Amino acid sequence: MSSISKNKISSLNNYGKLTILIGIILFIPVLCIIFYPEDIKYVHCYIIPSIGSILLGLLLCFFGKGYTPSPFYTVNLRSSTLIVLYAWGYSCLAGAMPFILSGQLNFIQALFEAVSGFTTCGLSVLDVDNCFSTMLFYRSWIQFVGGLGFVLLFLIVVNDRQSMDLFNAEGHPEKLRPNLRVTARTLFKTYLIMTAFGVVGYCILGMGFFDSLNTTMTAVSTGGFATHSDGVASFSNAIKLWTTLLMLMGGINMAVLIFPAKGKFKEMLNNTEFKVLNMIVLGFTAIVMLITYNTSNLSLFDNFVDSIFNVVSSITTTGDYMSSFTTIPHAKLFLYIILMVFGGSMGSTAGGLKLSRVYISFKVWIKSITDRMHSSRSIRYIHMYTTNGECVISEKQQKDAVNYVGIYLLLLLLGTFGLMITANCQLHEALFEFTSCLSTVGSSVGITAADATVGTFIIEIVGMLLGRLEIIPIAFGLIYVSKGLKKIFNRT
């Protein structure tokens, strides 16, 4: 059997297994009906796409069972990229079905809601105040799953020798253990511990269990879907601060979160992204507090709670805010856009550029200026503390970071222009809205609504997918697909 056919058959197995996994994910809300029996009339909304996905997955596995890879076989970049794109594309299509079958949304609205959920963006066109309980849980659940990623869940049970390319193609930066399956399980356990920690805290603070579970799932996944239209704004300051902590945990590299459990507090405090995140949060909170002090009658403590909540929500790309964007000063809106562009840490559930790229790009720009100012040709290295300790950033890593920033900003401009046309809105509104999509934040200035145009929905869907998969895999996938189509047309 040729290597090409081996790749295709092995990939078909992975397509099938991922499809089955998606089917199982879609089935989980059915279990919620045990606690909300009044929602039994909606059980078909989850059963139909779930069973359909499982059957399709079994069929793909059946046709791909003819080849068992050797212990040293690894899928190539092309195959792994296409598999990851398939997993996310199919999950969004299948994930839209419950919204359609329940009669809540039409197709484009449902697809938008599903993409927003799985990408952990959090933009929504659903009327949550008039939505049934299992659907509210379903929205939180798909954000929880999207925060981890399908490939990471997939790797918990498969042979890691086949799957390193899949792991990298989904945007995971590094292995925490020599064995990739152990890495996946470690990340999954950390995620579950964070969730349990959050739920217990909310319950102690007086929030009901259903709200506690849903709010925690969307906070640690930095998603932002809420069970109430005003999010946690109507709750106590203690609950707001607890949510702030959970959002911060979601925006920190999971490997860094593991350090305290091992007694490695020094390694956590030395981590460059961790330090940058804390400095940005404290600095921007102080600025926002000053702006708010001059424009509202909040007490000092309420001002602090709301300001740090909004700042953390922005930089972790959670998108849950204390106030409407139609009434806040444009200066604060500008600050939130900057934070959304920055994003959280690598290896977290946050979107945006990621702080490591921001740090490296800033250092590269400073180095470029200082090199021009000094006549000596001394070599200056860029150092950074990662989860593996202090390291020197290679020229390739520097170029990759700067190039990514450039591509991100170009897409931001194009998406902003597209929204200005399709939504007929002002520049600052379109900029905020598309930044919210591309950084998977989920906040809106009013452009995203059930009556938005199809063009607006499509632009925002593309932005959310580009933001969650970090642009490059989608670019590679489109190139591979175009080459494949070109070969097919050349044969005819």
C-alpha positions, 0 to 999 in steps of 0.5 A: 500500500502506498504512503499516500493511500495509508495517509488517506485511510488513517486520516479517515479513521481519525475523521470517523473517531472525531465525528463520533466524539462530536456525537457524544458531545451533542448527546450530553444535554439529554442527561440534563432532562433528568433534572428538567423533565419539562424539557422532554419535548425538546429531547429530539433536538439533541438526539437527532444530531447526536445519533446522526453524528455517531452513525456517520462516524462509525461509517467513516471508521468502517471504511478506514479500518483497513490500515493500522499505523505502525508505532512510528507513523505520524500524520503529515501536516496536510492531513492533520490540518484538514482533520482539524478543520473538518472537526471544527467545521462539522461540529459547528454545522451539527451544533447548529441543529439543536437551535434549528430543531427547537425552533429558536433560530433559523439556519444562519442564526443557529450556525452563528450561535454554534460557531460562537459557542464552540469558538468560545466567542460568546456573541449571541442572538438567542433570547436567553431570558425566554430560553428553556433550561437544557438549551441554556446548558447546551450553550454553556456546554459547547463553550466548555468543550470549545475551550479545550478543543476537540483534538485535545479531547480526542488525544485523551484516548488515542495513541499519541504517536499518530497525533502530534501534528493534530495537537499542533494544528489545533493551536496547542503550543507545547507538551507538558509531558513527554507522552502526548496522551498524558499531556492531554489528560493533565490539561483535562484534569486541570480544566475539571478542577478549575470547574469544580473550584468555580462551582463550589465557590459560587454556591458558597457565595449564594448563587444557585447550582444551575447558574453556578455550573453554567457561569463557571463553564463559560468563565473558565473557557473564557466564553461569556455565554450567560443564563441571564441577559445581564450576565453577572451584573445583577449579582453581588460584588463577591460573585463579580470578584469570584468571576474575575478570578475564574476568568483570570485562571482561564486566561493563564497558561494551564501549565502555569496553573499547575506550578502551584500544585507542585510547589513551583511558585517561583516558576509561576511568578517568573513566567513572562506571560504571567507577569505581563498579564498581571501588569496589564490588568493592574495598569489598565484597571487604574486607568479605567477607574480614573475614567469611571470616577469622572463619569459615574457616581459609583463608590470607590469599591464598586468602581474597583470591582466593575473596572477590574471585572471589565479589564479582566473580561477584555484581556481574557476575551471572556466578554462579560461586562458590567455596562452597556457599550452604547453609554460608556465613554469612547476612551474606555471603549478604546482601552477595551479594544486594545485589551481584546487585541492583546488577549490572554496567554498561550496555552489558555482558553483566551483568544487574541494575539496572545501575550507571548506574541505581543511581548516578543513583537514589542521586544523585536521593535525595541531591539530594532530601534536600539540596533540603529542607535548603536554603532556597535554590532553587538548581538542582543538576544531576546529572553523570555521565561516560559513554562520550560524555564528561561529561553532565548527567542530564536529569529524564527520565533521572532519572525513568526510572532511579528508576522502573526501580528501583521496578519491579525491586524490586516484581517482586523482592518478587512473585517472592520471594513466588511462590517461597515458595509454589511451592517451600515455602522460607524467605524468605531462600532465596526472596529469593536465588533470585529475585534470582538469576533477575531479575538473571540470576545463576544461583546457587542455594541449592538451590531450583532442581533437576530435581525442582522444581515446575512453578510454581517453573520458570515463576516463574524463567523469567519472572524470567530473561526480565524480567531479560534484556530489562529489563522494559520491552520485555516490558511493552510487548509484553504491552500490544500483544498484549492490544490486538491480542487485544481488537481480534480479539474485538471483531470476532467 
